[in-house]
Amino acid sequence: MRRVSSKFLLHLTKFKNLQPHTLSSNSITSISSSSFAKHENLFSTSTSSEPHFKSCRKTQALYHSTPKTHQFHHTLSDSQPQMSSRQRKIKEKSQLEEAFESADTKEDMLVAFEQMEAAFDEQELGLACLKVGLKLDQEGEDPEKCLTFASRALKVLDKSASASLPVAMTLQLMGSACYSLKRFNDSLGYLNRANRILGKLEAEGFGKEDIMPVLHAVQLELANVKTAMGRREEALGNLRKCLEIKEMTLDRSSREIGDGNRDLAEAYVAVLNFKEALPYCLKALEIHKEHLGNNSVEVAHNRRLLGVIYSGMEEHKKALEQNELSQKVLKNWGLSSDLLNAEIDSANMQIALGKYDEAINILKGVVQQTDKDSETRTMVFISMAKALCSQDKFADSKRCLEIATGILEKKETVSPAEVAEAYMEISMQYETMNEFEIAISLLKRALAMVERLPQEQHSEGSASARIGWLLLLTGKVQQAIPYLESAAERLKESFGPKHYGVGYIYNNLGAAYLELDRPQSAAQMFAMAKDIMDVSLGPHHADAIEACQNLSKSYAQMKSYTLAIEFQQRAIDGWESHGPSGKDELKEALRILEELKQKARDAAINEFASEALPLFYNSEQESSGALQHDMARNSESPSSRSLQGDTPISQRQPGKI
């Protein structure tokens, strides 16, 4: 795989001699916007798997350009027959350096560098080590050796307290090598330091034409590393920065800007944020149509991605329209593999539209074009099972799922992430058919596979959440809680604390605590779920309204009827905003509100009667003593003290209900 830092080979100076005085920021050549425009970074075109941030294209400009020359004060004319030992040493170094500069291949460069090591001090080899490391990184081979050269370069170049571009480039190279070695924490440390140095250089007025390409590479590598660590929400920020750098450096209508917009759209799709993905995908489509024409492969890929986005937004007719346009182009270009995937997407869209027979006919055509044990064949049978299940043909659906599972079992060690994802999808079909034990078993198999893959932290969270939900559904409440708690932590790290998926998990945790007669813990979970859903879905979304009703139920169980009535009234307001479509839900919510008001009145009457009871005693002494005892008891009861439960959520101390 070509690495991000390969672009830096263009930026290093063609140094003629390596005396210590040349090792400065002036040793880095000026980087123009036009040179940066030659490079681009792309995601893979597949939208069904994890986005992969690709490196920039190779460039050989460094090796084929004319080396710079330096003037020496002590040179001899050709007519002089003899040289001093000092002059001879200078000439020898110059020849070694020229051989190193003219090396085109990795092998030639390593041979030339080995010869230089015998003639130069370690302190004179800093930039040469960096250049060798960049070449190795560009080739994508032997990251250990690449890291060794980068470490040597850093020891030489990182001597000054002031920030320098060569140091930032070296740190980026070290981050890239550590990423290849799956040493993600080390990689993150090097890249973050490189990012800070570039920020300082920019603040000091260092030329943006020099900084921006390096900063772009650092941001792209940060996105790679954070994605590999499962921190996808943070990776999005780095990808947005990449696009901003391109927009500052290139023409806003250039093809590379189109590529950057599609990259970002795919990243948003990966975190299921289809609304944010849409404008970036539309922009990419517009730019690629302008530069490449409506019948280009890039436009076809944009349309397929747009279909996925519309499907995620449940606009299935628009999705199908984009998919059909994409298929026409892919068919014209003879891209059979992409075409088969697009046809499977089309079948899934037909299923979403309730056109099951059409979907089955498409899938029957696709399955005949697939190999017996291919992953594409697995996808066909999973989609076929979904269509059959929707027609209540459960026996046929199960048979399709068994075939798919049989293929996947052979690929567990080869493609664990893809197999785990497929197991999770199959489990959903069994869940639909009320085969909960089989669904849980498949999810646990998927979970065991992705737990060993840091980049699949989001899948780990999703599998844990589904297991927790199914255990809750089957009455195994105590077993469900640790799975749900783990899911909340994993998904917060992957998608951010305000993602609606995290809200659903908190909602399920609240239901579990309520089932275990722990209403205070339940209210905490429901409150967090409501806060998240208000932000991610809006306060009038059905799930946000449901969170309000759950809060009301929790407070009612604690006999905090004031708060219970308040949240139930909010739920009623929410259902009223739905108009006729929320008529049944509104009717039920009003019924519950009346019940709560009656319970509140009954509680008030009982409390009054309890406080008045001592007045009926005949003995004044007994009456006085009983009253004091009753007052002491009431001072500890929920009805007479300042209740945590009657305090609005926003005004409570942290961690309390």
Disulfide bonds with the S-S distance in Angstrom:
none
